[in-house]
């Protein structure tokens, strides 16, 4: 079950969570490949932090980015 299915609005503590590729893709409702393309090509996409060679995105930044995208619900 994804984080977004657990509740309508994530708590303040949850927004500080860092998500890996699969979980971030689920939150954005895209494939991992699309997530990777956006991270590499979209200047407005939130930057990843790397733990070793694994990119992690902060949930709060992903949610903010989704809200600010024109033409998206």
C-alpha positions in Angstrom: 0.0 0.0 0.0 1.5 3.4 -1.0 1.8 6.3 1.3 -0.8 8.3 -0.6 -3.4 5.6 -0.1 -2.9 5.6 3.6 -4.4 9.1 4.1 -5.7 11.9 2.0 -3.1 14.4 3.4 0.2 13.2 4.6 1.2 14.3 8.1 4.0 16.8 8.6 6.3 14.1 9.7 5.6 12.0 6.6 6.5 14.9 4.3 10.1 14.8 5.5 10.4 11.2 4.3 12.7 10.4 1.5 11.4 8.1 -1.2 13.2 5.8 -3.5 12.5 5.4 -7.2 9.7 2.9 -7.0 7.8 4.7 -4.1 8.3 8.2 -5.7 7.0 6.8 -9.0 3.9 5.5 -7.2 3.3 8.8 -5.6 3.5 10.6 -8.9 1.5 7.8 -10.6 4.1 7.3 -13.3 6.5 4.5 -14.2 10.1 4.4 -12.8 11.3 5.2 -16.3 9.2 8.3 -16.6 10.4 9.4 -13.1 14.0 9.0 -14.2 13.3 11.0 -17.4 11.7 13.8 -15.5 14.5 13.9 -13.0 17.1 14.1 -15.8 15.3 16.5 -18.2 12.8 18.6 -16.3 14.4 21.7 -14.7 11.5 22.1 -12.4 11.6 18.6 -11.0 12.8 18.4 -7.4 16.5 17.4 -7.1 17.3 14.0 -5.7 19.7 13.3 -2.8 21.9 10.3 -3.2 22.5 7.7 -0.5 25.3 5.7 -2.1 24.1 5.3 -5.7 20.4 5.4 -4.8 18.5 8.6 -5.5 15.9 9.7 -2.9 13.3 12.4 -3.2 11.7 14.3 -0.3 7.9 13.6 -0.3 7.1 17.3 0.5 9.0 18.5 -2.6 7.3 16.0 -4.9 3.9 17.0 -3.6 4.7 20.7 -4.0 6.0 20.1 -7.6 2.8 18.2 -8.5 0.6 21.1 -7.2 2.6 23.7 -9.2 2.5 21.9 -12.6 0.2 23.7 -15.0 -2.6 21.7 -16.6 -2.5 18.9 -13.9 -5.2 18.2 -11.4 
